[in-house]
Amino acid sequence: MSINTASTTETPAGTGHGSHHSPMSARIFFWSLTSALAGFLFGFDTVVISGAEQKIQSLFNLTAGLHGFVMASALYGTVLGSLLGGWPTDRYGRKRTLLFVGLLYVVSAVGCAYANSIELLIAARVIGGLGIGISTVAAPLYISEIAPPEHRGRLAGMFQFNIVFGILVAFGSNWLLAGVGENAWRWMLGVAAFPSVLYTVFCFGIPESPRWLLTRKNDREAGIKVLQLIQPSATPQEIEAQVLAITTAATEQTASRSFWSWRLRTPILIAFLVAFFNQLSGINAILYFAPRIFELTGLGEKAALLQSVGIGFTNLIFTFVGLWLIDRLGRRTLLFIGSYGYIISLGLVSWAFFTEHFKIVPFCIFAFIGAHAIGQGAVIWVLISEIFPNRQRAEGQALGSFTHWIFAALLTTFFPKMVTAFPPGYVFLFFCLMMVLQLVWVKAMVIETKGVPLEQVQRRLGVE
């Protein structure tokens, strides 16, 4: 099912001919990495609040309800950003949108560092969230459009790797800055300004996506130039054939332009469900409230913070493993592995809370993080960026991102209430049952996309 049957004539940008690999790999790797750096800022920005949350709660004297809202404020910005992100990505291009994201990150970091009221802090977090939301639409989409099919999983997966790396650096930086005195929390939130500026500068060096140039801007000449940069060793005839494949696929799609159509039902459902299940594993609740969960099991505060750094490391190592496997085993296989890992680890955490065997909880949480990183974590942004036709890719990516973020926001807002209203055992049991449903869904509906040119994935999904 995952064999790349593309002939030269119908293969899109960066196809799988061995002769074209080496010269372009470093260049494409750098462009993908730059775009994926948006993910680093996203990971850092989302989790950095976990080190400051208790200080912010006492400093601004927040009620439990308002505290939950402040914690989730970036996520509401993210929901908005992911909802709107498809528009600038299609209208102004992938590159300009990625640049704009960098500016939002800079403004947010500086705003958080200098916020002297809770309203200002919320506003700055929302702006950062907007940047995150738009980046989850533009960055994976950009990478999947410039990457050769046989490396697309790993390159698009770098976005996720950078998210995880950002999370780890945020946990580590919080741990390091925890002792710098009264304003430690300002430093924790403000330090993100440095990587944000760096990312913005790098964005000036990347080219526009050839698929956007050819199908949205109708700038054939510029599209060909970028394709030649992607594959310096391709002959003019091969480049011509790729241009034809991309434009033909787009022309076929223009006939039925509407996104919400019966024709796109399968990719729409896959994008919605992969994002829905991603959050209903409980991943964000566990990442945000890790210190709190560990404290529930009787660990001291400092030990709980250190365990959180352990979560970051586990996440990073297993994301590496996921990226190494994604183009070897394929997306569907990784989702299977992840589902089984989720079910076992969440089931055990639930059992531990019911029977007070707290000793195994940290170990099971680490196993859960590993399962997430290899499965859903490695796959989500790659899969969503692959399953939609060129003309509807930005809207499809926006749908997947929006679904992901709306459930992330809801979970983060209600998780503290859930843990106080129900014994933790029931909360983890709920997450476990959701993952049983995910397993059924992967078996029934997900197709394999590894090594398949983008223009052919839509055929497999019946999107002609």
C-alpha positions as CSV (number, residue, x, y, z in Angstrom):
1,M,0.0,0.0,0.0
2,S,2.9,2.4,0.7
3,I,4.9,1.7,-2.5
4,N,5.9,4.8,-4.4
5,T,4.6,4.0,-7.9
6,A,5.2,7.4,-9.3
7,S,6.5,7.7,-12.8
8,T,8.5,10.7,-13.7
9,T,5.6,12.4,-15.5
10,E,3.3,12.5,-12.6
11,T,5.7,13.1,-9.8
12,P,5.4,16.4,-7.9
13,A,8.2,18.5,-6.5
14,G,11.2,16.7,-5.2
15,T,10.5,13.2,-6.4
16,G,12.1,10.0,-5.5
17,H,15.0,9.6,-7.9
18,G,18.2,8.7,-6.2
19,S,20.2,11.1,-8.4
20,H,18.4,14.1,-7.0
21,H,18.9,13.4,-3.4
22,S,22.3,14.5,-2.3
23,P,22.7,18.0,-3.8
24,M,19.3,19.3,-2.5
25,S,19.1,17.5,0.9
26,A,21.1,20.1,2.9
27,R,19.2,23.0,1.4
28,I,15.8,21.4,1.9
29,F,16.8,20.4,5.4
30,F,17.7,24.0,6.2
31,W,14.4,25.4,4.8
32,S,12.4,22.7,6.6
33,L,14.3,23.3,9.8
34,T,13.7,27.1,9.6
35,S,10.0,26.5,9.1
36,A,10.0,23.9,11.9
37,L,11.6,26.4,14.3
38,A,8.0,27.9,14.6
39,G,7.3,24.6,16.4
40,F,10.2,25.2,18.9
41,L,8.6,28.5,19.8
42,F,5.2,26.9,20.0
43,G,6.4,24.2,22.4
44,F,8.3,26.7,24.5
45,D,5.5,29.2,24.6
46,T,2.8,26.7,25.5
47,V,4.5,25.0,28.4
48,V,6.6,27.8,29.9
49,I,3.6,29.0,31.8
50,S,3.6,25.8,33.9
51,G,6.7,27.0,35.9
52,A,5.0,30.4,36.5
53,E,1.4,29.3,37.1
54,Q,1.5,29.1,40.9
55,K,3.4,32.4,41.3
56,I,1.0,34.2,38.9
57,Q,-2.0,32.8,40.8
58,S,-0.8,34.1,44.1
59,L,0.6,37.4,42.8
60,F,-2.6,38.4,41.0
61,N,-4.8,36.7,43.6
62,L,-6.7,34.6,41.1
63,T,-9.7,32.5,41.7
64,A,-9.6,28.9,40.5
65,G,-11.8,29.8,37.5
66,L,-9.8,32.8,36.4
67,H,-6.6,30.9,37.0
68,G,-7.8,28.2,34.6
69,F,-8.6,30.9,32.1
70,V,-5.2,32.5,32.4
71,M,-3.5,29.1,31.9
72,A,-5.6,28.5,28.8
73,S,-5.5,32.0,27.4
74,A,-2.7,31.2,25.0
75,L,-4.8,28.3,23.8
76,Y,-7.8,30.5,23.0
77,G,-5.5,32.6,20.9
78,T,-4.3,29.4,19.3
79,V,-7.8,28.3,18.5
80,L,-8.4,31.7,16.8
81,G,-5.0,31.5,15.0
82,S,-5.6,28.0,13.6
83,L,-9.1,29.0,12.5
84,L,-7.8,32.1,10.6
85,G,-4.4,30.6,9.7
86,G,-5.5,29.1,6.4
87,W,-6.5,32.5,5.0
88,P,-3.1,34.3,5.1
89,T,-1.3,31.1,4.1
90,D,-3.3,30.9,0.9
91,R,-3.7,34.7,0.3
92,Y,-0.2,36.0,1.1
93,G,1.8,32.8,0.7
94,R,3.5,30.4,3.1
95,K,6.7,32.4,3.5
96,R,5.1,35.8,4.5
97,T,2.8,34.0,6.9
98,L,5.7,32.3,8.6
99,L,7.4,35.7,9.0
100,F,4.3,37.2,10.5
101,V,4.2,34.4,13.0
102,G,7.7,35.3,14.2
103,L,6.6,38.9,14.8
104,L,3.7,37.7,16.9
105,Y,6.0,35.6,19.0
106,V,8.4,38.5,19.7
107,V,5.5,40.8,20.7
108,S,4.0,38.1,23.0
109,A,7.3,37.4,24.8
110,V,8.1,41.0,25.5
111,G,4.5,41.7,26.5
112,C,4.5,38.8,29.1
113,A,7.8,40.0,30.6
114,Y,6.5,43.5,31.2
115,A,2.9,42.8,32.0
116,N,1.8,44.7,35.1
117,S,-1.8,43.6,35.2
118,I,-3.6,40.3,34.6
119,E,-5.4,41.8,31.5
120,L,-2.0,42.7,29.9
121,L,-0.7,39.2,30.7
122,I,-3.7,37.6,29.1
123,A,-3.5,39.8,26.0
124,A,0.2,39.0,25.5
125,R,-0.5,35.2,26.0
126,V,-3.4,35.5,23.4
127,I,-1.0,37.1,20.9
128,G,1.5,34.3,21.4
129,G,-1.3,31.8,20.9
130,L,-2.3,33.5,17.7
131,G,1.2,32.9,16.5
132,I,1.1,29.3,17.5
133,G,-2.2,28.6,15.8
134,I,-1.1,30.1,12.5
135,S,2.2,28.3,12.7
136,T,0.5,24.9,13.1
137,V,-1.3,25.7,9.8
138,A,1.6,27.2,7.8
139,A,4.7,25.4,8.9
140,P,3.8,21.7,8.4
141,L,2.0,22.6,5.1
142,Y,5.1,24.5,3.8
143,I,7.4,21.6,4.6
144,S,5.2,19.0,3.1
145,E,5.0,21.1,-0.1
146,I,8.8,21.4,-0.6
147,A,9.8,17.9,0.7
148,P,10.6,14.9,-1.5
149,P,8.0,12.1,-0.9
150,E,10.4,9.7,0.6
151,H,11.7,12.2,3.2
152,R,8.4,14.0,3.7
153,G,7.5,12.2,7.0
154,R,10.8,13.0,8.6
155,L,11.0,16.6,7.4
156,A,7.4,17.5,8.2
157,G,7.9,15.6,11.5
158,M,10.7,18.0,12.4
159,F,7.9,20.5,13.3
160,Q,6.7,18.1,16.0
161,F,10.4,17.4,17.1
162,N,10.9,21.1,17.5
163,I,7.7,21.4,19.6
164,V,9.0,18.7,21.9
165,F,12.4,20.3,22.0
166,G,10.8,23.6,22.9
167,I,8.8,21.9,25.7
168,L,12.0,20.4,27.1
169,V,13.9,23.7,26.9
170,A,10.9,25.5,28.6
171,F,10.9,23.0,31.5
172,G,14.7,23.3,31.8
173,S,14.7,27.1,31.6
174,N,11.9,27.3,34.2
175,W,14.0,25.0,36.5
176,L,17.1,27.2,36.0
177,L,15.2,30.5,36.4
178,A,13.2,29.4,39.4
179,G,15.8,30.9,41.8
180,V,16.4,34.3,40.3
181,G,14.1,36.0,42.8
182,E,10.8,37.8,42.9
183,N,10.5,38.4,39.1
184,A,11.6,34.9,38.1
185,W,8.2,34.3,36.3
186,R,8.8,37.4,34.1
187,W,12.1,36.0,33.0
188,M,10.5,32.6,32.4
189,L,8.0,34.1,30.0
190,G,10.2,36.8,28.5
191,V,13.2,34.7,27.6
192,A,11.2,33.4,24.5
193,A,12.0,36.7,22.8
194,F,15.5,35.6,21.9
195,P,14.7,32.5,19.8
196,S,11.7,34.4,18.3
197,V,13.9,37.1,16.8
198,L,16.3,34.4,15.5
199,Y,13.5,32.5,13.8
200,T,12.1,35.7,12.2
201,V,15.5,36.5,10.7
202,F,15.9,32.9,9.4
203,C,12.5,33.2,7.6
204,F,13.9,35.8,5.2
205,G,16.2,33.1,3.8
206,I,13.5,30.6,2.7
207,P,11.8,30.5,-0.7
208,E,8.1,30.4,-1.3
209,S,6.4,27.0,-1.8
210,P,6.4,26.0,-5.5
211,R,2.9,24.6,-5.2
212,W,1.6,28.0,-3.9
213,L,3.3,29.9,-6.7
214,L,1.9,27.5,-9.3
215,T,-1.6,27.0,-8.1
216,R,-2.5,30.1,-6.1
217,K,-0.3,32.9,-7.6
218,N,-0.2,31.4,-11.0
219,D,3.4,32.5,-11.3
220,R,4.9,29.8,-13.4
221,E,8.3,31.3,-13.8
222,A,8.9,31.7,-10.0
223,G,7.4,28.2,-9.4
224,I,9.9,26.7,-11.8
225,K,12.8,28.6,-10.2
226,V,12.0,27.1,-6.8
227,L,11.6,23.6,-8.2
228,Q,15.1,24.0,-9.7
229,L,16.4,25.0,-6.4
230,I,14.8,22.0,-4.8
231,Q,16.2,19.7,-7.4
232,P,19.3,21.2,-9.0
233,S,20.1,18.0,-10.9
234,A,16.7,17.6,-12.5
235,T,16.5,18.1,-16.3
236,P,14.2,20.9,-17.7
237,Q,11.9,18.1,-19.0
238,E,11.6,16.6,-15.5
239,I,10.8,20.0,-14.0
240,E,8.3,20.6,-16.8
241,A,6.6,17.3,-16.0
242,Q,6.4,18.2,-12.3
243,V,4.9,21.6,-13.1
244,L,2.3,19.8,-15.3
245,A,1.5,17.3,-12.5
246,I,0.9,20.1,-10.0
247,T,-1.1,22.3,-12.2
248,T,-3.2,19.5,-13.7
249,A,-4.1,18.3,-10.2
250,A,-5.0,21.8,-9.2
251,T,-7.2,22.3,-12.4
252,E,-9.0,19.1,-11.7
253,Q,-9.7,20.3,-8.2
254,T,-10.9,23.8,-9.2
255,A,-14.0,22.3,-10.7
256,S,-15.3,21.5,-7.2
257,R,-13.8,24.2,-5.2
258,S,-15.9,24.0,-2.0
259,F,-14.0,22.7,1.0
260,W,-17.1,21.3,2.8
261,S,-18.0,18.9,0.2
262,W,-18.9,15.2,0.0
263,R,-15.9,14.7,-2.2
264,L,-13.5,15.7,0.7
265,R,-15.4,13.7,3.4
266,T,-12.6,11.2,4.0
267,P,-9.7,13.7,4.5
268,I,-12.0,16.0,6.5
269,L,-13.0,13.2,8.9
270,I,-9.4,11.9,9.2
271,A,-8.1,15.5,10.0
272,F,-10.8,16.0,12.5
273,L,-10.4,12.7,14.3
274,V,-6.6,12.6,14.4
275,A,-6.7,15.9,16.2
276,F,-9.7,15.0,18.4
277,F,-8.0,11.8,19.6
278,N,-4.6,13.5,20.0
279,Q,-6.1,15.7,22.7
280,L,-8.5,13.2,24.3
281,S,-5.5,11.1,25.2
282,G,-5.0,13.7,27.9
283,I,-1.6,14.8,26.6
284,N,-1.9,18.5,27.2
285,A,-3.5,18.1,30.6
286,I,-0.6,15.9,31.6
287,L,2.1,18.2,30.1
288,Y,0.6,21.4,31.7
289,F,-0.1,20.0,35.1
290,A,2.7,17.5,35.4
291,P,4.1,18.9,38.6
292,R,0.6,18.9,40.1
293,I,0.0,15.3,39.0
294,F,3.3,14.2,40.6
295,E,2.4,16.1,43.8
296,L,-0.9,14.1,43.9
297,T,1.2,11.0,44.2
298,G,3.0,12.4,47.2
299,L,6.2,13.8,45.6
300,G,7.5,17.1,47.0
301,E,7.3,20.3,44.8
302,K,11.0,20.5,43.7
303,A,11.0,16.7,42.9
304,A,7.8,17.2,40.9
305,L,9.4,20.0,38.9
306,L,12.4,17.7,38.2
307,Q,10.1,14.9,37.2
308,S,8.6,17.3,34.6
309,V,12.0,17.8,33.1
310,G,12.1,14.0,32.9
311,I,8.8,14.1,30.9
312,G,10.5,16.6,28.5
313,F,13.5,14.3,28.0
314,T,11.3,11.2,27.5
315,N,9.2,13.2,25.0
316,L,12.3,14.3,23.0
317,I,13.9,10.8,22.9
318,F,10.8,9.0,21.7
319,T,10.0,11.8,19.2
320,F,13.4,11.0,17.7
321,V,12.4,7.4,17.5
322,G,9.1,8.3,15.9
323,L,10.8,10.5,13.3
324,W,13.2,7.7,12.6
325,L,10.4,5.2,12.1
326,I,7.8,7.4,10.3
327,D,9.2,7.0,6.8
328,R,10.2,3.4,7.5
329,L,7.1,1.8,9.2
330,G,4.6,4.4,8.0
331,R,2.1,6.7,9.7
332,R,-0.6,4.1,10.2
333,T,1.7,1.6,12.0
334,L,3.0,4.3,14.3
335,L,-0.6,5.2,15.2
336,F,-1.2,1.5,16.1
337,I,1.9,1.3,18.3
338,G,0.9,4.6,20.0
339,S,-2.7,3.4,20.7
340,Y,-1.6,0.2,22.4
341,G,1.0,2.2,24.5
342,Y,-1.7,4.7,25.5
343,I,-4.2,2.1,26.5
344,I,-1.7,0.1,28.7
345,S,-0.1,3.2,30.4
346,L,-3.3,5.1,31.1
347,G,-5.1,1.9,32.3
348,L,-2.2,1.4,34.8
349,V,-2.3,5.0,36.0
350,S,-6.0,4.7,36.6
351,W,-5.5,1.4,38.5
352,A,-2.7,3.0,40.5
353,F,-4.9,5.9,41.7
354,F,-7.7,3.5,42.6
355,T,-5.5,1.1,44.5
356,E,-3.0,3.7,45.9
357,H,0.0,2.0,44.2
358,F,1.4,5.5,43.6
359,K,4.9,4.3,43.1
360,I,4.2,3.2,39.5
361,V,2.5,6.5,38.4
362,P,5.7,8.4,37.4
363,F,6.9,5.4,35.4
364,C,3.5,5.0,33.7
365,I,3.3,8.7,32.9
366,F,6.8,8.4,31.2
367,A,5.5,5.3,29.2
368,F,2.4,7.3,28.2
369,I,4.6,10.2,27.0
370,G,6.8,7.7,25.0
371,A,3.6,6.2,23.4
372,H,2.4,9.6,22.5
373,A,5.7,10.7,21.0
374,I,6.1,7.7,18.8
375,G,2.4,7.6,17.7
376,Q,0.1,10.6,17.6
377,G,2.9,13.1,18.3
378,A,5.1,12.1,15.3
379,V,2.1,11.5,13.0
380,I,-0.5,14.3,13.5
381,W,1.0,17.3,11.7
382,V,2.5,15.1,8.9
383,L,-0.7,13.2,8.2
384,I,-2.9,16.4,8.1
385,S,-0.5,18.1,5.8
386,E,-0.6,15.1,3.3
387,I,-4.2,14.2,2.9
388,F,-5.7,17.3,1.3
389,P,-5.5,18.4,-2.4
390,N,-3.2,21.4,-3.1
391,R,-6.0,23.9,-3.4
392,Q,-7.6,22.8,-0.2
393,R,-4.5,22.0,1.8
394,A,-4.4,25.2,3.8
395,E,-8.1,24.9,4.8
396,G,-7.6,21.2,5.7
397,Q,-4.6,22.1,7.8
398,A,-6.6,24.8,9.5
399,L,-9.4,22.4,10.2
400,G,-7.0,19.9,11.8
401,S,-5.2,22.6,13.8
402,F,-8.5,24.2,14.9
403,T,-9.9,20.8,16.2
404,H,-6.6,20.1,18.0
405,W,-6.6,23.5,19.7
406,I,-10.2,23.8,20.6
407,F,-10.1,20.5,22.5
408,A,-6.7,21.4,24.0
409,A,-8.2,24.7,25.3
410,L,-11.3,22.9,26.7
411,L,-9.2,20.2,28.4
412,T,-6.7,22.6,29.9
413,T,-9.6,24.7,31.3
414,F,-11.5,21.9,32.8
415,F,-8.8,19.5,33.9
416,P,-8.2,21.1,37.3
417,K,-12.0,21.0,37.9
418,M,-12.1,17.3,36.7
419,V,-9.4,16.2,39.1
420,T,-11.1,17.9,42.0
421,A,-14.6,16.8,41.1
422,F,-13.7,13.1,40.3
423,P,-11.1,10.8,41.8
424,P,-8.0,11.0,39.4
425,G,-8.5,7.3,38.7
426,Y,-11.8,8.0,36.8
427,V,-10.2,10.9,34.9
428,F,-7.4,8.6,33.6
429,L,-9.9,5.8,32.9
430,F,-11.8,8.2,30.7
431,F,-8.7,9.0,28.7
432,C,-7.9,5.3,28.4
433,L,-11.3,4.4,27.0
434,M,-10.9,7.2,24.4
435,M,-7.7,5.6,23.2
436,V,-9.6,2.3,22.7
437,L,-11.9,4.2,20.4
438,Q,-8.8,5.7,18.6
439,L,-7.5,2.1,18.0
440,V,-10.8,1.2,16.3
441,W,-10.7,4.3,14.2
442,V,-7.1,3.7,13.0
443,K,-8.0,0.2,11.9
444,A,-11.1,1.2,10.1
445,M,-10.2,4.5,8.4
446,V,-6.6,5.6,8.3
447,I,-4.7,4.9,5.0
448,E,-0.9,4.7,4.6
449,T,0.7,7.8,3.0
450,K,4.5,7.1,3.4
451,G,6.5,7.6,0.2
452,V,3.5,8.6,-1.8
453,P,3.6,11.9,-3.8
454,L,1.1,14.4,-2.5
455,E,-0.9,14.4,-5.8
456,Q,-1.4,10.7,-5.5
457,V,-2.5,10.6,-1.9
458,Q,-5.7,12.3,-2.9
459,R,-6.4,9.5,-5.4
460,R,-6.0,6.9,-2.7
461,L,-8.5,8.8,-0.6
462,G,-10.9,8.9,-3.5
463,V,-10.6,12.6,-3.9
464,E,-10.5,13.1,-7.7
